[in-house]
Amino acid sequence: MILRLFFLFLLVYSLIAQGAEPLIRVGMTEGGHEKEHTQVFDETRDALIKKFGKENVSFDLIHVNQLVSKIFSGEVNFFISTTGLSRRLQADGARDLVTLTSKRFPNPNLSYGSVFLTRKDSRISSIADMQEKVLVGNRPLGFYGYVVPIGEIARHGYKPKDFFRKKFS
């Protein structure tokens, strides 16, 4: 992680050296972070301020909906958020620079999951039984409510695009 932060500093420094606007605008979602990460966020903010000056650094807590809007408008040029938001914004060009782990979730590749819920009387008891049924997710590219479960369908050897008869989000 320290190596990735170093590369972030190099990137920002090169932008300033090229005459780009020196303001570093970081937006961070208000929730969804592990408590132990608060210190890392504070240290990151303090290191940016020490390197580039307080007048050149903006580090704000922002509600997720406002954060997305500020990212698209260019008001924020770096953001700290949960996996779900960063994955959702990859389709729009977002790239992850750093992944934080925690004692509770030491492996980011095995840290999140989703549950398929069915009615008790549906006769669905396996992934295979869900084929040609209807999937309802929380949003079209929602990480926990769509991407993770669709990945599980693929992991079982099915083609996610054709697996469900209909999809709603």
N, C-alpha and C positions, 0 to 999 in steps of 0.2 A: 504494500500500500504506500509506503514512503517513497518508493521509486516512482509510482504513478503520480503522487503529489509533486515530485520533483519535475516530472515531465509537464505537468500542468503549469508550474512556475515558469518553465522554459517557454512554453507556448505563449503565456501572457507576456513575458518579458520580450519575446520576439515581436509581438504585436505592438508593444509600446515603442520598441526600437525602430519599427518601420513607420512610425508617425501615426499609428492608428489611435483612435480615442482611448485615452489612458484609463477610463473608468471601468473597473471590473465589477460587474453587477451579478451577484449570486442570489438566486431565489431558492428558498428551502420550504418544503411543505411543513405544515404545522404538526402533523401527527404521523404515526406509523413507524417511528424510529425506535430502536432499542435505547433504553436509558443510558447504557454505557457509551453510546455514540455521542452523547451531548458534549463530552469533553473533546472528542475528535473534531466536532464541528466548531467549537470555540477555538481550539488550537489552529484550525485551518484559517478561520477568520482573522485571528491575531497575527498569524504568519503572513497572510496577504497584506494586512495593514502595515506590518513592520517593513515588508519588502517594497510596497508601492505607495505607502502613505495613506492616512485615513481619508483624505479628500479624494482619493482615487478608487476607493473600495466601498461598495454597497453590498451588504449581506443581510437580507430581509426574510423573515418568516412570512409566508404568504399562503392563503387558502389554496388548495389544489386547483380549483377552477380558475382563480385569478392568475395562478402561476402559469397555467397553460396559455392563457391569453397573453401574458407578458412575454413568454417565450416566443410565441408566433409574431408578436409585434416588435421583437428585438429589444424590449426593455430589460430583459434578463439575458446574459450571454453564457451563464453556467447555472445549472440547477442541481439541487440535492433533493432526492425524493425516494420513494419506495420503488421496488422492482417493477411493480405493475405500471406505474406512470412512465418510467423510463422505457420499458418495453413497448408500451403503447405508442410512444413518440418516436420510436426507431423508424417507423414507416415514414415519418416526416423529417428524417435526417439526424435525429438525436443519436449520440454515441456515448457509451459508458466509458468513463476514464478510471473510476475506482469502484471497487466492490468492498463494502464493509462486512465483516463477519462478526459473530458474537459467540459467547459461551453457549447460548441457547441454540444458535444456528451456525455451527462452525463450517459447514459446507454449503455455499450458496446454491449449488446444483441440486441439493437434496433438502432444501429448507421449506419449500412451499408446496401446498397440495390443494386439491379440490375434491369435492364429493359429488357423485351423481345421486340425486334423490329421485326416488320413484314412489308411486303410490303402493301401498302394501298389497293391494289386490291386482297389481298390473302384470304379474307373472314374469317380471324382469328380474333375473337373479344373476346375470353376468353381462359383461360388455357385449358379447355376441347377441344377447337378447335385445339389446338396444338398437340394433341395426334396423333401418327403415322406420324408426320412431321419430318423434319430434324432440328437438333440443331447445331448451330455453336458457339463455345466458344473460348476464347482467349488462353487457355491452358488446358490440361487434368484435373489438380487439381487447376486451377486458382480460387481464392476465390470469387472475384466479378463477374467474367465472367463464372463461372461454379458451384461452390459449393453453393453459395447463391441462384441462380435460381433453381438448382436441389432441394434444401431444400424447396423452395416454391412449387414445384411440389408435394413433399411428404406431405407438410402441407395441401394440398388440397385433400389428400387421395389417390393419385396415387403412383404406384411403379416406382420410377425414372429409375430404370434399364431397364424397358420394355416400358416406356412411349413414347420415341421418336423412330421412325423407324431407324434413323441413327444419329450418333454424330460425329462432326468434331471439332478438336481443333488445 
